[in-house]
Amino acid sequence: QVQLVESGGGWVQPGGSLRLSCTASRRFFSLNLRGWYRQAPGKERELVAVIISGNGENYADSVKGRFTISGDNFKNTVYLQMNSLKPEDTAVYYCRTQLSDGMDYWGKGTLVTVSS
């Protein structure tokens, strides 16, 4: 059983920064993608940033230039550095890992609240 555990969420004022982490319970050797999605109240879950094997990084237009995704394969961890946060970034952020065989894993989410 694979588990993805997110951390780093919380409350921050507009313009602030947070760093999310997602650690997997085991190392993966063949991945399609690892990354972050979010779901705001009353809205659909949406892609935030992903690392796609062999194809680099992909960001939502709304976060380009503010968020940066990175991975540490040794630690089985993927990070999301979020800068210049806006109230509209408020959401539950979910980590996702998809393996090359199509198996798809999601974390339980971490809440990010941006408000003054």
PEKAFEN-V134968 format. One record per residue. RES is the residue in one small letter. SS is DSSP state (H for helix, E for strand, - for the rest). Layout:
# PEKAFEN-V134968
RES,SS  RES,SS
This chain:
# PEKAFEN-V134968
q,-  v,-  q,-  l,E  v,E  e,E  s,E  g,-  g,-  g,E  w,E  v,E  q,-  p,-  g,-  g,-  s,-  l,E  r,E  l,E  s,E  c,E  t,E  a,E  s,-  r,-  r,-  f,-  f,-  s,-  l,E  n,E  l,E  r,E  g,E  w,E  y,E  r,E  q,E  a,-  p,-  g,-  k,-  e,-  r,-  e,E  l,E  v,E  a,E  v,E  i,E  i,E  s,-  g,-  n,-  g,E  e,E  n,E  y,E  a,-  d,-  s,-  v,-  k,-  g,-  r,-  f,E  t,E  i,E  s,E  g,E  d,E  n,-  f,-  k,-  n,-  t,E  v,E  y,E  l,E  q,E  m,E  n,-  s,-  l,-  k,-  p,H  e,H  d,H  t,-  a,E  v,E  y,E  y,E  c,E  r,E  t,E  q,E  l,E  s,-  d,-  g,-  m,-  d,E  y,E  w,E  g,-  k,-  g,-  t,E  l,E  v,E  t,E  v,E  s,-  s,-
